[in-house]
Amino acid sequence: MGQLVGVVEKPSSTPGVVRFELNRSLSGMGHERFASMLDADGDTPSAALARQLFASGRVAAVHVYGNIVTVDLEKGYDSEGLADIVVEMYRYWKPGVEPPSFEDLQPDEPAAEPAGDGGGGAELSEAAKRVPPHLLERSRAARERWKAKQGG
């Protein structure tokens, strides 16, 4: 799952700076600058990529504008392997990783509370047991309002 990102690595005229041109926009029309791992908080694609780049230990700073990622390298390091990080940034399931089962992904929901369904019985039908409790309550309240308007 996840798509690989098309990346072209281009050297900068400034030593220690490398630029990556991506086939998709990460930041829209906004500039995002990350001077350290602490700056790369949040759940934006730019911040997630910056965290991955900082984790390599080779990066001093990251700047993202649209589909251009500019990386300031730590002294003594080159950009080898950084393009692979950018290419793989959206790839979730890598070879050897076992995807979670459907049951693992299901949220824990509170058990449906028995609510009067207008039929007089407190037991829920099998179909009603599959409906979230807040929707059953909303339905019950709507039914009561309708009955009140009908005069019954």
Disulfide bonds with the S-S distance in Angstrom:
none
